[in-house]
């Protein structure tokens, strides 16, 4: 099932890696201001997905995954405060449990891995550790990634999983294009 989700979302996933805010961080052209703008965008996106992540975690019987998502939101608030910014309001999408929610959770939880790559690219932009906590994550991130991956194999609604995973990617892509 995990391979099925990866294949179904590969194109949009790779396109997001090349999105302007992440490309600017990677190539060293990001400024502290544009980086803070990126954090605000991520806060809006992850805040909007909070209900879906909680519903997905509940659907899998892995409530700890909902807690880790709330911790990531707190990390974004802390990082934004480093730049003197308040966390922007996020319009949380109404969510329901089931395969769709699990697909959303898979995508959002998977972003912790990409965050580790971005963390290393921040060295030229930020001094010290302030402003990096969202991308730094926690030592347990690998464990919390493997949890939904293992649980995916027990799911029977591949279509629902794919729809949820694609929804999370498309919503973030749309948010990136509209700012």
Protein Blocks (a to p, Z undefined) as FASTA:
>chain_A
ZZmmmmmmmmmmmmmmmgmklmmmmnopacfklmmmmmmmmmmmmmmmmmmmmmmmmmno
paklmmmmmmmmmmmmmmmmmnopacdddddddddedjklmmmmmmmmmmmmmmmmmmmm
mmmmpgcjehplmmnmpaklmmmmmmmmmmmmmpcblmlmmmmmmmmmmmmmmmmmnZZ
